[in-house]
Amino acid sequence: EAQVTQNPRYLITVTGKKLTVTCSQNMNHEYMSWYRQDPGLGLRQIYYSMNVEVTDKGDVPEGYKVSRKEKRNFPLILESPSPNQTSLYFCASSRSAETGGPYEQYFGPGTRLTVT
Amino acid sequence: QQPVQSPQAVILREGEDAVINCSSSKALYSVHWYRQKHGEAPVFLMILLKGGEQKGHEKISASFNEKKQQSSLYLTASQLSYSGTYFCGTDDNYGQNFVFGPGTRLSVLP
């Protein structure tokens, strides 16, 4: 079954404690992306990757890191989480359009993060 | 820059039609439409590409006016299952600036 998996689904942590949210896809997609969703603000892109070892900042990259060492995995790292990073996070993957950007994106189930 | 969506919210009765609009201030390569139900992940509905190619849902249609950088999503004979928040997403810089709009909340009542 084609899918995007994220772990963990729920996480409560404390300020400053490093954490990683994993994302994996089994569709051999080139394009992967992380979004955060907050009430009234829609889906905002954090980072994206057009292929292995190619990553770039989205609209709200501050406080986050990513890596793309393998095509299927795109982990999101919060090295020193703060309460303003409390949010719902989605990972998505897509084959690439001619431009290198996303085609139809498949979203993971989401990770609800609370930072106290 | 985030595209603008209108209306912000709409309430329909089953069987009625709705139109959701999306506009950008920048020249667009593609417009994407997604639907998100409460507590779930967004689901792809349709993509419209510069030049006229489109791919999407059987019962939902859309248009893309490249000159005006506008797209409209048409929901005809709405069903209860159409309820949710609809997001447009725009790609205006060859994949390097994909951004979602703020969403339109659609409620379909029996």
Interface residues (C-beta under 8 A of the other chain):
Chain A: Y31 S33 Y35 G40 L41 G42 L43 R44 Q45 Y48 M50 D56 D59 F90 S96 A97 T99 G100 G101 P102 Y103 E104 Q105 Y106 F107 G108 P109 G110
Chain B: Q2 Y29 S30 H32 Y34 A41 P42 V43 F44 I47 L49 K55 F87 D91 Y94 G95 Q96 F98 V99 F100 G101 P102 G103
